[in-house]
């Protein structure tokens, strides 16, 4: 419900109640004043008529007196006039009245005895009237009769009904006018500013920070709120502009940094590649010159050609690994069993493990479901196992390869490949994930780099721990997330 409606709904009933109460009170006051006013009017009529009839009784005949009475009663506010003699007996009555409904004798005797007017309410021929009994006097003050002037009470009731209709009409008109004015004021002072504030809030939420509320020069709390809102929007707009400029600067700086890192990486790759290929090429060149300068015996020629062939194969392996490193293969993720992948690696390298005299200790639980690419992960674990086998070639005594799978955290599982080799020196440990860095006579320095990249593309990480009694490479991979029911059935 809008704020304007919430204000009007309680306000209009309160105004109606107040106006109706005031109108009712005013109507009662007005109606109560009608009866005294009517009595004063009748008394005024009786006084004026009394003076006239004092003279008429002395000068007019009965017939003329009857005509005068009939003429006076044509006034709508006078119901009838009756004349009584000095004994209280009726003598003249305005048409069509008769003396069958004469005033009470007690009231007539009071007027004749005390010589003062008497007012009373009574019924004349079925009509409720308000009567004034006034004594008629001679010139010397002697009471010669009584004048009764009657006003119908229905006239008062009609006046009351007229007053009620007028008050009702006035109240309804005033209520309608007040409602219209209130609606206009609420709409102008409350509803319209609030709608502008709501529209501004929506615009701000949509990111249109240049939106402004038209300010009301008349002032007030809502106008002050609009000014504060505009100031806030202006500050947000300036802040966003500064953030955009800073973000653009950061993007440019990051782009330059990436380009510098890329150039450095390319330089390192080029240097490493040149270093790795230079040695075999030197051997090949020397052996080829030796064959060209001399005519060795068949055994020497065969040995030199075998050396040349081995160096060419070494160069081929270096180039192939470099191509594998440069050509990124996107993992094809699907639900797989990690323990099955690790088991297949041990089976694949079983001959090398046996030739090296290595004992394998396995701690592989039941099926370990993850989301991954089985071929790429096979390449990772095969590289780690081969590194462990080669690390233990230089040690005497008991050689043990440890393979362990266990939950690392609530969200990940760990695969540990441990050996009992001599460990990794600190100066080597900081460089083992650098391209072309290797301590092996025939290594290319790309195996661990490829392994770490594959693990990271699976959402995991590759860690290493080393001691003088051996090293442990740990692969952390996320658990298999449960698929939604809809997707599973799809």
Buried (B, 14 or more C-beta within 10 A) or exposed (E): EEBBEEBBEEBBEEBBEEBEEEBEEBBEEBBEEBBEEBBEBBBEBBBEBBBEBBEBBEEBEEEEBBEBBBEBBEEEEBBBBBBBBEEBEBBBBBEEBEBEBBBBEEBBEBBBEEEEBBBBEBEBEEBBBBBBBBBBBEEEEEBBBBBBBBBBBEBBEEBBEEBBEEBEEEBEEBBEEBBEEBBEEBBEBBBBBBBBBEEBEEBBEEEEBEBBBEBBEEEEEBBEBBBEBBEEBEEEBEEEEEEEEEEEEEEEEEEEEEEEEEEEEEEBBEEBBEEBBEEBBEBBEEBEEBBEEEEEEEEEBEEBEEBBEBBBEBBEBBBEBBEBBEEEBEBEBEEBBBBEBBBBBBEEBEEEBEEBEBEBEEEBEEEBEBBBBBEBBBBBBBBBBBBBBBBBEEBEEEBBBBBBBEEBEEEBBBBBBBBBBBBBEEEEBEEBBBBBBBEEEEBBBBBBBBBBBBBEBBBBEBBBBBEEEBBBBBBBBBBBEEEEEEEEEE
